[in-house]
Amino acid sequence: MALPYSRGASAATLFLLGLVIVLGAGPRADTPGAAGDLWQVTSKMSMEGMPMEMPAHSMKICAAKVWTKPPAGDNPQQKCVRTDYVITGNKVTWTENCESPSMTGTGEITREGDDAYTGSIKYVSEQGNMTIKLTGHKIGGCDHPS
């Protein structure tokens, strides 16, 4: 019984490491007339069957002012492909398929005005189901949106 937990915990750790790398890769200093928006993003992961709670991670990301994809970026290590990106009113949804570790997911973000959002990404994999809760607050501008 310890083996599935170990595999699941390992997958969760690898995924969170990848998420930190992806989300932390693009911020730049606040710049007047900047090309993008600088967001303070907090993510908190939970995984079914994991007896302990993972700590929240906070990071800054540089996203395009007009979203045409989820405000995260790509992680070459996970080889995720995001598709079916849809904006309906203040809600954004998408699907993800990742190779490493192998999993599928659905994401949803609800914009709370121009300066904040909440949401989640729910993944299904052989190691177990995982949910990442997201909150974001715009804190300025940035030069190189991802």
DSSP file with accessible surface (Angstrom, degrees, kcal/mol):
  #  RESIDUE AA STRUCTURE BP1 BP2  ACC     N-H-->O    O-->H-N    N-H-->O    O-->H-N    TCO  KAPPA ALPHA  PHI   PSI    X-CA   Y-CA   Z-CA
    1    1 A M     >        0   0  209      0, 0.0     4,-1.0     0, 0.0     0, 0.0   0.000 360.0 360.0 360.0 -27.6    0.0    0.0    0.0
    2    2 A A  H  >  +     0   0   74      1,-0.2     4,-2.5     2,-0.2     5,-0.2   0.820 360.0  67.9 -70.0 -27.9    2.9    2.3    0.6
    3    3 A L  H  > S+     0   0  119      1,-0.2     4,-2.6     2,-0.2     5,-0.3   0.941  97.6  48.2 -61.1 -48.8    4.1    2.0   -3.0
    4    4 A P  H  > S+     0   0   79      0, 0.0     4,-2.7     0, 0.0    -1,-0.2   0.908 112.7  50.3 -60.5 -37.0    1.1    3.8   -4.7
    5    5 A Y  H  X S+     0   0   83     -4,-1.0     4,-3.4     2,-0.2     5,-0.3   0.950 110.5  49.4 -63.8 -43.5    1.5    6.6   -2.2
    6    6 A S  H  X S+     0   0   58     -4,-2.5     4,-2.5     1,-0.2    -1,-0.2   0.923 113.1  46.0 -62.3 -43.6    5.2    6.9   -3.0
    7    7 A R  H  X S+     0   0  117     -4,-2.6     4,-2.5     2,-0.2    -1,-0.2   0.926 115.5  47.2 -63.7 -42.9    4.5    6.9   -6.7
    8    8 A G  H  X S+     0   0    5     -4,-2.7     4,-2.7    -5,-0.3    -2,-0.2   0.921 112.8  48.4 -65.7 -42.0    1.8    9.5   -6.3
    9    9 A A  H  X S+     0   0   18     -4,-3.4     4,-2.6    -5,-0.2    -1,-0.2   0.911 111.7  50.3 -65.8 -38.4    3.9   11.6   -4.0
   10   10 A S  H  X S+     0   0   72     -4,-2.5     4,-2.6    -5,-0.3    -2,-0.2   0.928 111.5  47.8 -64.5 -43.2    6.8   11.5   -6.5
   11   11 A A  H  X S+     0   0    9     -4,-2.5     4,-2.6     1,-0.2    -2,-0.2   0.922 112.6  49.4 -63.1 -42.4    4.5   12.5   -9.3
   12   12 A A  H  X S+     0   0    0     -4,-2.7     4,-2.8     2,-0.2     5,-0.2   0.919 111.1  49.2 -64.1 -41.3    3.1   15.3   -7.3
   13   13 A T  H  X S+     0   0   83     -4,-2.6     4,-2.5     2,-0.2    -2,-0.2   0.938 112.4  47.6 -64.1 -45.5    6.5   16.6   -6.3
   14   14 A L  H  X S+     0   0  106     -4,-2.6     4,-2.4     1,-0.2    -2,-0.2   0.916 112.9  49.7 -60.9 -41.4    7.7   16.5  -10.0
   15   15 A F  H  X S+     0   0    3     -4,-2.6     4,-2.7    -5,-0.2    -2,-0.2   0.939 111.5  47.3 -64.7 -46.0    4.6   18.3  -11.1
   16   16 A L  H  X S+     0   0    7     -4,-2.8     4,-2.7     2,-0.2     5,-0.2   0.910 110.6  52.6 -63.8 -39.2    4.9   21.0   -8.5
   17   17 A L  H  X S+     0   0   98     -4,-2.5     4,-2.3    -5,-0.2    -1,-0.2   0.946 111.5  46.7 -59.7 -44.8    8.6   21.5   -9.3
   18   18 A G  H  X S+     0   0    1     -4,-2.4     4,-2.9     2,-0.2    -2,-0.2   0.906 110.4  53.0 -63.0 -39.6    7.6   21.9  -13.0
   19   19 A L  H  X S+     0   0   14     -4,-2.7     4,-3.1     2,-0.2     5,-0.3   0.932 109.6  48.3 -63.5 -42.3    4.9   24.3  -12.0
   20   20 A V  H  X S+     0   0   54     -4,-2.7     4,-2.2     2,-0.2    -1,-0.2   0.929 112.7  48.7 -64.0 -41.7    7.3   26.5  -10.1
   21   21 A I  H  < S+     0   0   75     -4,-2.3     4,-0.5    -5,-0.2    -2,-0.2   0.951 116.3  43.1 -62.5 -46.4    9.7   26.4  -13.0
   22   22 A V  H >< S+     0   0   13     -4,-2.9     3,-1.0     1,-0.2     4,-0.3   0.959 119.3  40.4 -65.7 -51.6    7.0   27.3  -15.5
   23   23 A L  H 3< S+     0   0    6     -4,-3.1     3,-0.4     1,-0.2    -1,-0.2   0.810 117.0  49.2 -72.7 -25.7    5.3   30.0  -13.4
   24   24 A G  T 3< S+     0   0   38     -4,-2.2    -1,-0.2    -5,-0.3    -2,-0.2   0.461  91.2  84.1 -91.2   2.8    8.5   31.5  -12.1
   25   25 A A  S <  S+     0   0   70     -3,-1.0    -1,-0.2    -4,-0.5    -2,-0.1   0.752  88.6  39.0 -80.9 -23.7   10.2   31.8  -15.5
   26   26 A G        +     0   0   12     -3,-0.4   118,-0.3    -4,-0.3    -1,-0.2   0.462  68.8 123.3-117.0   1.2    9.0   35.0  -16.9
   27   27 A P        -     0   0   40      0, 0.0     2,-0.3     0, 0.0   115,-0.1  -0.346  30.7-177.4 -71.3 148.9    8.5   38.0  -14.6
   28   28 A R        -     0   0  110    113,-0.1     3,-0.1     1,-0.1    -2,-0.0  -0.875  38.6 -72.8-130.9 169.4   10.3   41.3  -15.2
   29   29 A A        -     0   0   76     -2,-0.3   114,-0.2     1,-0.1     2,-0.1  -0.184  61.8 -86.3 -62.4 151.9   10.4   44.5  -13.2
   30   30 A D        -     0   0  106    112,-0.1   112,-0.2   109,-0.1    -1,-0.1  -0.408  55.0-175.5 -60.4 127.2    7.3   46.8  -13.2
   31   31 A T    >   -     0   0   41     -2,-0.1     3,-1.4    -3,-0.1   111,-0.1  -0.992  28.2-117.2-133.6 127.8    7.5   49.0  -16.3
   32   32 A P  T 3  S+     0   0  128      0, 0.0   108,-0.0     0, 0.0     0, 0.0  -0.367 104.7  13.6 -60.5 138.5    5.3   51.9  -17.4
   33   33 A G  T 3  S+     0   0   87      1,-0.1     0, 0.0     2,-0.0     0, 0.0   0.784  95.7 177.1  67.3  25.5    3.6   51.0  -20.7
   34   34 A A    <   -     0   0    9     -3,-1.4   109,-0.2     1,-0.1    -1,-0.1  -0.179  38.8-127.1 -65.4 156.2    4.7   47.4  -20.3
   35   35 A A  S    S+     0   0   63    107,-0.4    30,-0.8    29,-0.0     2,-0.2   0.764  87.2  23.8 -73.4 -27.1    3.8   44.7  -22.8
   36   36 A G  E    S-AB  64 142A   0    106,-2.7   106,-1.7    28,-0.2     2,-0.4  -0.715  79.8-103.1-131.8 179.9    2.3   42.4  -20.2
   37   37 A D  E     -AB  63 141A  11     26,-3.0    26,-2.5   104,-0.3     2,-0.5  -0.923  26.7-137.3-109.0 134.5    0.8   42.3  -16.7
   38   38 A L  E     -AB  62 140A  12    102,-2.5   101,-3.3    -2,-0.4   102,-1.1  -0.812  26.3-167.3 -91.9 123.3    2.8   41.1  -13.7
   39   39 A W  E     -AB  61 138A   0     22,-2.9    22,-2.2    -2,-0.5     2,-0.7  -0.906  23.3-142.4-115.1 140.1    0.8   38.7  -11.5
   40   40 A Q  E     -AB  60 137A  56     97,-2.9    97,-2.0    -2,-0.4     2,-0.4  -0.914  33.9-170.6 -93.6 114.6    1.4   37.4   -8.0
   41   41 A V  E     -AB  59 136A   1     18,-3.3    18,-2.5    -2,-0.7     2,-0.5  -0.930  15.1-165.3-117.3 134.1    0.1   33.8   -8.3
   42   42 A T  E     -AB  58 135A  43     93,-2.7    93,-2.0    -2,-0.4     2,-0.4  -0.973   8.0-173.1-117.2 130.4   -0.5   31.4   -5.4
   43   43 A S  E     -AB  57 134A   1     14,-2.8    14,-3.0    -2,-0.5     2,-0.4  -0.971   5.4-171.5-123.4 140.7   -1.0   27.7   -6.2
   44   44 A K  E     - B   0 133A  71     89,-2.1    89,-2.8    -2,-0.4     2,-0.3  -0.982  10.6-155.9-134.7 120.1   -1.9   25.0   -3.7
   45   45 A M  E     - B   0 132A   2     -2,-0.4     9,-0.7    10,-0.4     2,-0.3  -0.762  11.3-179.1 -99.6 140.9   -1.9   21.3   -4.7
   46   46 A S  E     - B   0 131A  64     85,-2.6    85,-2.7    -2,-0.3     2,-0.4  -0.983   7.3-163.1-132.1 147.2   -3.9   18.5   -3.1
   47   47 A M  E >   - B   0 130A  14     -2,-0.3     3,-2.0    83,-0.2    83,-0.2  -0.998  28.2-108.1-133.6 132.1   -3.7   14.8   -4.1
   48   48 A E  T 3  S+     0   0  135     81,-2.1   -40,-0.0    -2,-0.4    -2,-0.0  -0.302 104.8  16.5 -56.1 134.8   -6.2   12.1   -3.3
   49   49 A G  T 3  S+     0   0   75      1,-0.2    -1,-0.3    79,-0.1   -41,-0.0   0.386  88.1 129.8  84.0  -3.8   -4.8    9.7   -0.8
   50   50 A M    <   -     0   0   26     -3,-2.0    -1,-0.2     1,-0.1    -3,-0.2  -0.762  47.6-155.4 -86.4 118.7   -1.9   11.9    0.3
   51   51 A P  S    S+     0   0  110      0, 0.0     2,-0.3     0, 0.0    -1,-0.1   0.720  73.1  54.7 -71.1 -19.4   -2.0   12.0    4.1
   52   52 A M  S    S-     0   0  114     -3,-0.0     2,-0.4     0, 0.0    -2,-0.0  -0.836  84.7-117.3-115.9 154.2   -0.3   15.4    4.4
   53   53 A E        -     0   0  149     -2,-0.3    -7,-0.1    -7,-0.1     0, 0.0  -0.686  26.2-127.7 -88.4 136.9   -1.2   18.7    2.9
   54   54 A M        -     0   0   27     -9,-0.7     2,-0.1    -2,-0.4    -1,-0.0  -0.607  29.6-110.1 -79.8 144.9    1.3   20.3    0.4
   55   55 A P        -     0   0   83      0, 0.0   -10,-0.4     0, 0.0     2,-0.1  -0.369  34.8-103.0 -72.9 153.5    2.3   23.9    1.2
   56   56 A A        -     0   0   54    -12,-0.1     2,-0.4    -2,-0.1   -12,-0.2  -0.420  30.9-144.4 -71.2 150.6    1.1   26.7   -1.1
   57   57 A H  E     -A   43   0A  60    -14,-3.0   -14,-2.8    -2,-0.1     2,-0.4  -0.977  11.0-164.2-118.9 133.1    3.6   28.2   -3.6
   58   58 A S  E     +A   42   0A  71     -2,-0.4     2,-0.3   -16,-0.2   -16,-0.2  -0.937  19.8 151.9-117.1 139.1    3.6   31.9   -4.5
   59   59 A M  E     -A   41   0A  20    -18,-2.5   -18,-3.3    -2,-0.4     2,-0.4  -0.960  39.9-111.1-154.9 169.2    5.4   33.3   -7.5
   60   60 A K  E     -A   40   0A 101     -2,-0.3     2,-0.3   -20,-0.2   -34,-0.2  -0.901  31.5-175.6-108.9 136.6    5.3   36.1  -10.0
   61   61 A I  E     -A   39   0A   2    -22,-2.2   -22,-2.9    -2,-0.4     2,-0.6  -0.964  22.7-136.1-130.6 150.5    4.4   35.5  -13.6
   62   62 A a  E     +A   38   0A   0     -2,-0.3    84,-2.6   -24,-0.2     2,-0.3  -0.935  32.3 177.3-105.4 113.1    4.4   37.8  -16.6
   63   63 A A  E     -A   37   0A   3    -26,-2.5   -26,-3.0    -2,-0.6    79,-0.1  -0.848  35.9 -94.4-116.5 154.9    1.2   37.2  -18.7
   64   64 A A  E     -A   36   0A  34     82,-0.6   -28,-0.2    -2,-0.3     3,-0.1  -0.297  32.0-123.3 -61.3 148.0   -0.1   38.9  -21.8
   65   65 A K  S    S+     0   0  103    -30,-0.8     2,-0.6     1,-0.2    -1,-0.1   0.879 106.8  45.1 -62.2 -38.4   -2.6   41.7  -21.2
   66   66 A V  S    S-     0   0  114      2,-0.0     2,-0.3     0, 0.0    -1,-0.2  -0.942  94.4-134.3-107.9 115.1   -5.1   39.9  -23.4
   67   67 A W        +     0   0   15     -2,-0.6    -2,-0.1     1,-0.2    -4,-0.0  -0.522  37.8 160.3 -74.1 127.8   -5.2   36.2  -22.5
   68   68 A T  S    S+     0   0  109     -2,-0.3    -1,-0.2     1,-0.3    17,-0.1   0.271  76.3  18.4-120.7   2.0   -5.1   33.8  -25.5
   69   69 A K  S    S-     0   0   83     25,-0.0    -1,-0.3    17,-0.0    25,-0.0  -0.952 107.4 -63.6-158.5 165.5   -3.9   30.9  -23.4
   70   70 A P    >   -     0   0    5      0, 0.0     2,-2.6     0, 0.0     3,-0.6  -0.283  57.0-110.3 -56.3 142.5   -3.9   30.0  -19.7
   71   71 A P  T 3  S+     0   0   11      0, 0.0    -8,-0.1     0, 0.0    -4,-0.0  -0.366  97.6  75.6 -77.5  65.9   -1.6   32.5  -17.8
   72   72 A A  T 3  S-     0   0   16     -2,-2.6     2,-0.2    74,-0.0   -10,-0.1   0.521  78.2-137.5-135.9 -54.6    1.2   30.0  -17.0
   73   73 A G    <   -     0   0    7     -3,-0.6     2,-0.4    73,-0.1   -50,-0.1  -0.695  33.9 -60.5 112.7-174.8    3.4   29.1  -19.9
   74   74 A D        -     0   0  105     -2,-0.2     3,-0.1   -52,-0.1     7,-0.1  -0.865  30.5-151.3-114.3 146.5    4.8   25.8  -21.0
   75   75 A N    >>> -     0   0    7     -2,-0.4     4,-1.4     1,-0.1     3,-0.9  -0.940   3.5-161.0-115.4 106.7    7.1   23.4  -19.2
   76   76 A P  T 345S+     0   0  108      0, 0.0    -1,-0.1     0, 0.0   -58,-0.0   0.805  89.3  60.4 -58.8 -28.0    9.3   21.4  -21.6
   77   77 A Q  T 345S+     0   0  119      1,-0.2   -59,-0.0    -3,-0.1    -3,-0.0   0.854 109.8  39.8 -69.0 -35.0   10.0   18.8  -18.9
   78   78 A Q  T <45S-     0   0   12     -3,-0.9    22,-2.1    21,-0.1    21,-1.5   0.684  93.6-145.7 -87.8 -19.5    6.3   17.9  -18.5
   79   79 A K  T  <5 +     0   0  122     -4,-1.4    20,-0.6    19,-0.2     2,-0.3   0.936  32.2 174.7  53.2  54.8    5.5   18.1  -22.3
   80   80 A b  E   < -C   98   0A  17     -5,-0.6     2,-0.5    18,-0.2    18,-0.3  -0.712  21.2-157.3 -93.3 142.5    2.0   19.4  -21.7
   81   81 A V  E     -C   97   0A  85     16,-2.6    16,-1.8    -2,-0.3     2,-0.5  -0.987   6.4-155.2-119.1 124.1   -0.3   20.5  -24.5
   82   82 A R  E     +C   96   0A  58     -2,-0.5     2,-0.3    14,-0.2    14,-0.2  -0.873  24.7 160.1-101.3 130.4   -3.1   22.9  -23.7
   83   83 A T  E     +C   95   0A  54     12,-2.2    12,-2.7    -2,-0.5    -2,-0.0  -0.806  43.8  46.1-136.6 178.4   -6.1   22.9  -26.0
   84   84 A D  E     -     0   0A 111     -2,-0.3     2,-0.5    10,-0.2    -1,-0.1   0.833  65.1-178.7  54.6  39.4   -9.8   23.9  -26.1
   85   85 A Y  E     +     0   0A  55     -3,-0.1     2,-0.4     9,-0.1     9,-0.2  -0.577   5.9 176.6 -73.2 119.4   -9.1   27.3  -24.6
   86   86 A V  E     -C   93   0A  67      7,-2.6     7,-2.4    -2,-0.5     2,-0.5  -0.993  22.2-159.1-132.3 133.3  -12.4   29.1  -24.3
   87   87 A I  E     +C   92   0A  93     -2,-0.4     2,-0.4     5,-0.2     5,-0.2  -0.964  14.6 173.5-110.2 122.6  -13.3   32.5  -22.8
   88   88 A T  E >   -C   91   0A  98      3,-2.9     3,-2.3    -2,-0.5     2,-0.2  -0.938  64.4 -55.4-129.4 105.4  -17.0   33.0  -21.8
   89   89 A G  T 3  S-     0   0   75     -2,-0.4    22,-0.0     1,-0.3     0, 0.0  -0.440 122.2 -17.7  62.8-122.0  -17.6   36.2  -20.0
   90   90 A N  T 3  S+     0   0   91     -2,-0.2    21,-3.5    -3,-0.1     2,-0.4   0.310 120.8  94.1 -98.0   9.5  -15.2   36.3  -17.0
   91   91 A K  E <   -CD  88 110A  84     -3,-2.3    -3,-2.9    19,-0.2     2,-0.4  -0.854  52.2-168.1-109.2 138.1  -14.5   32.6  -17.1
   92   92 A V  E     +CD  87 109A   4     17,-3.1    17,-2.7    -2,-0.4     2,-0.3  -0.980  10.2 179.0-121.3 131.9  -11.6   30.9  -18.9
   93   93 A T  E     +CD  86 108A  44     -7,-2.4    -7,-2.6    -2,-0.4     2,-0.3  -0.938   6.3 158.0-130.5 157.0  -11.5   27.1  -19.4
   94   94 A W  E     - D   0 107A   9     13,-1.7    13,-2.7    -2,-0.3     2,-0.3  -0.970  29.0-125.2-162.8 168.7   -9.0   24.7  -21.1
   95   95 A T  E     -CD  83 106A  38    -12,-2.7   -12,-2.2    -2,-0.3     2,-0.4  -0.882  20.1-158.8-120.4 156.9   -7.9   21.1  -21.2
   96   96 A E  E     -CD  82 105A   4      9,-2.6     9,-2.6    -2,-0.3     2,-0.4  -0.993  10.8-169.1-135.8 144.4   -4.3   19.7  -20.8
   97   97 A N  E     -CD  81 104A  82    -16,-1.8   -16,-2.6    -2,-0.4     2,-0.3  -0.990  16.2-171.1-130.3 122.2   -2.6   16.5  -21.8
   98   98 A b  E   > -CD  80 103A   6      5,-3.2     5,-1.9    -2,-0.4   -18,-0.2  -0.898  19.1-164.2-117.4 147.1    0.9   15.9  -20.2
   99   99 A E  E   5S+ D   0 102A 132    -21,-1.5     3,-0.4   -20,-0.6   -20,-0.2   0.767  73.0  68.7 -95.6 -33.3    3.4   13.2  -21.0
  100  100 A S  T   5S+     0   0   65    -22,-2.1    -1,-0.2     1,-0.6     2,-0.1  -0.813 122.7  11.2-137.2  94.1    5.8   13.4  -18.0
  101  101 A P  T   5S-     0   0   22      0, 0.0    -1,-0.6     0, 0.0     2,-0.3   0.576 109.2-120.1 -77.5 159.0    4.1   12.4  -15.8
  102  102 A S  E   5 +D   99   0A  84     -3,-0.4    24,-0.5    -2,-0.1     2,-0.3  -0.484  57.7 130.4 -69.0 120.1    1.3   11.1  -18.0
  103  103 A M  E   < -DE  98 125A   5     -5,-1.9    -5,-3.2    -2,-0.3     2,-0.3  -0.978  44.2-139.4-164.1 159.7   -2.0   12.9  -17.0
  104  104 A T  E     +DE  97 124A  69     20,-2.1    20,-2.9    -2,-0.3     2,-0.3  -0.906  27.4 175.8-121.8 154.2   -5.0   14.7  -18.4
  105  105 A G  E     -DE  96 123A   6     -9,-2.6    -9,-2.6    -2,-0.3     2,-0.4  -0.980  26.0-141.6-154.5 164.7   -6.5   17.8  -16.9
  106  106 A T  E     -DE  95 122A  81     16,-2.0    16,-2.8    -2,-0.3     2,-0.3  -0.993  20.4-160.0-128.8 138.6   -9.1   20.6  -17.1
  107  107 A G  E     -DE  94 121A   4    -13,-2.7   -13,-1.7    -2,-0.4     2,-0.3  -0.894   9.3-178.8-119.7 150.4   -8.5   24.1  -16.0
  108  108 A E  E     -DE  93 120A  80     12,-2.5    12,-2.3    -2,-0.3     2,-0.4  -0.968   0.8-178.9-148.8 129.5  -10.9   26.9  -15.1
  109  109 A I  E     -DE  92 119A   2    -17,-2.7   -17,-3.1    -2,-0.3     2,-0.5  -0.997  12.1-156.4-128.1 135.5  -10.2   30.5  -14.0
  110  110 A T  E     -DE  91 118A  38      8,-3.4     8,-1.9    -2,-0.4     2,-0.3  -0.966  17.6-138.2-111.7 119.2  -12.7   33.1  -13.1
  111  111 A R  E     - E   0 117A  44    -21,-3.5     2,-0.7    -2,-0.5     6,-0.3  -0.588   7.0-157.7 -74.9 135.8  -11.6   36.7  -13.5
  112  112 A E    >   -     0   0  102      4,-3.3     3,-0.5    -2,-0.3     4,-0.3  -0.776  65.9 -55.5-113.4  78.6  -12.6   39.0  -10.7
  113  113 A G  T 3  S-     0   0   56     -2,-0.7     3,-0.2     1,-0.2    -1,-0.2  -0.407  91.3 -52.6  77.9-158.3  -12.4   42.3  -12.5
  114  114 A D  T 3  S+     0   0  119      1,-0.2    -1,-0.2    -3,-0.1     3,-0.0   0.581 133.2  49.9 -89.2 -10.5   -9.1   43.3  -14.3
  115  115 A D  S <  S+     0   0   95     -3,-0.5    23,-2.4     1,-0.1     2,-0.3   0.369 106.7  33.6-116.1   4.0   -6.9   42.7  -11.2
  116  116 A A  E     + F   0 137A  14     -4,-0.3    -4,-3.3    21,-0.2     2,-0.3  -0.994  49.4 179.6-155.8 157.8   -7.6   39.3   -9.7
  117  117 A Y  E     -EF 111 136A   4     19,-2.2    19,-2.5    -2,-0.3     2,-0.3  -0.985   9.3-160.4-154.7 159.4   -8.7   35.7  -10.5
  118  118 A T  E     +EF 110 135A  51     -8,-1.9    -8,-3.4    -2,-0.3     2,-0.3  -0.948  30.4 126.9-132.5 156.8   -9.4   32.4   -8.8
  119  119 A G  E     -EF 109 134A  19     15,-2.2    15,-3.2    -2,-0.3     2,-0.3  -0.988  35.2-126.4 178.7-171.1   -9.4   29.0  -10.3
  120  120 A S  E     -EF 108 133A  29    -12,-2.3   -12,-2.5    -2,-0.3     2,-0.4  -0.986   5.6-144.8-157.1 158.4   -8.3   25.4  -10.4
  121  121 A I  E     -EF 107 132A  11     11,-2.1    11,-2.8    -2,-0.3     2,-0.5  -1.000  18.5-160.2-126.0 126.9   -6.7   22.7  -12.5
  122  122 A K  E     -EF 106 131A 116    -16,-2.8   -16,-2.0    -2,-0.4     2,-0.3  -0.951   9.9-169.2-113.8 123.3   -7.9   19.1  -12.0
  123  123 A Y  E     -EF 105 130A   6      7,-3.4     7,-2.3    -2,-0.5     2,-0.4  -0.859  11.1-159.8-113.5 148.6   -5.7   16.3  -13.2
  124  124 A V  E     +E  104   0A  82    -20,-2.9   -20,-2.1    -2,-0.3     2,-0.3  -0.990  26.3 149.7-124.4 131.0   -6.3   12.6  -13.6
  125  125 A S  E >   -E  103   0A  21      3,-0.4     3,-1.2    -2,-0.4   -22,-0.1  -0.941  60.0 -98.1-149.6 172.0   -3.4   10.1  -13.8
  126  126 A E  T 3  S+     0   0  169    -24,-0.5     3,-0.1    -2,-0.3  -118,-0.1   0.795 122.3  57.9 -63.2 -28.2   -2.4    6.6  -12.9
  127  127 A Q  T 3  S-     0   0   52      1,-0.3    -1,-0.2  -120,-0.1     2,-0.2   0.623 124.3 -83.3 -78.2 -13.6   -0.8    7.9   -9.7
  128  128 A G    <   -     0   0   20     -3,-1.2    -3,-0.4     2,-0.0    -1,-0.3  -0.647  52.9 -57.0 133.6 170.3   -4.1    9.5   -8.6
  129  129 A N        -     0   0   56     -2,-0.2   -81,-2.1    -5,-0.2     2,-0.4  -0.629  48.8-169.4 -86.2 144.0   -6.2   12.6   -9.0
  130  130 A M  E     -BF  47 123A   4     -7,-2.3    -7,-3.4    -2,-0.3     2,-0.4  -0.986   9.1-163.4-136.9 141.1   -4.7   16.0   -8.2
  131  131 A T  E     -BF  46 122A  36    -85,-2.7   -85,-2.6    -2,-0.4     2,-0.5  -0.994   2.0-164.0-125.8 134.6   -6.2   19.4   -7.9
  132  132 A I  E     -BF  45 121A   0    -11,-2.8   -11,-2.1    -2,-0.4     2,-0.4  -0.978  10.5-154.0-117.1 116.7   -4.3   22.7   -8.0
  133  133 A K  E     -BF  44 120A 137    -89,-2.8   -89,-2.1    -2,-0.5     2,-0.4  -0.764  15.1-160.9 -89.8 137.9   -6.2   25.7   -6.6
  134  134 A L  E     +BF  43 119A  15    -15,-3.2   -15,-2.2    -2,-0.4     2,-0.3  -0.935  17.9 176.3-123.3 141.6   -5.0   29.1   -8.1
  135  135 A T  E     -BF  42 118A  55    -93,-2.0   -93,-2.7    -2,-0.4     2,-0.4  -0.987  11.1-174.3-135.8 144.3   -5.4   32.7   -7.0
  136  136 A G  E     -BF  41 117A   0    -19,-2.5   -19,-2.2    -2,-0.3     2,-0.4  -0.999  11.3-172.9-141.7 142.7   -3.8   35.6   -8.8
  137  137 A H  E     -BF  40 116A 101    -97,-2.0   -97,-2.9    -2,-0.4     2,-0.3  -0.995  28.8-123.8-134.2 126.4   -3.6   39.4   -8.2
  138  138 A K  E     +B   39   0A  62    -23,-2.4   -99,-0.3    -2,-0.4     3,-0.1  -0.527  30.8 173.8 -70.8 131.5   -2.1   41.8  -10.7
  139  139 A I  E     -     0   0A  77   -101,-3.3     2,-0.3    -2,-0.3  -100,-0.2   0.399  54.8 -55.2-120.8   0.0    0.8   43.7   -9.2
  140  140 A G  E     -B   38   0A  20   -102,-1.1  -102,-2.5  -111,-0.0    -1,-0.2  -0.996  67.8 -51.7 161.1-158.0    2.1   45.7  -12.1
  141  141 A G  E     -B   37   0A   7     -2,-0.3     2,-0.3  -104,-0.3  -104,-0.3  -0.669  38.6-166.5-111.3 166.3    3.5   45.6  -15.6
  142  142 A a  E     -B   36   0A   0   -106,-1.7  -106,-2.7    -2,-0.2  -107,-0.4  -0.977  22.0-132.6-151.0 162.9    6.2   43.5  -17.2
  143  143 A D  S    S+     0   0   68     -2,-0.3    -1,-0.1  -114,-0.2  -113,-0.0   0.775  90.6  41.2 -90.2 -32.7    8.2   43.4  -20.4
  144  144 A H        -     0   0  112   -118,-0.3    -1,-0.2  -109,-0.1   -82,-0.2  -0.668  69.7-165.0-127.0  79.2    8.2   39.8  -21.7
  145  145 A P              0   0   46      0, 0.0   -82,-0.3     0, 0.0  -107,-0.1  -0.303 360.0 360.0 -64.5 145.0    4.8   38.1  -21.3
  146  146 A S              0   0   53    -84,-2.6   -82,-0.6   -82,-0.0   -73,-0.1  -0.522 360.0 360.0 -94.9 360.0    4.9   34.3  -21.7
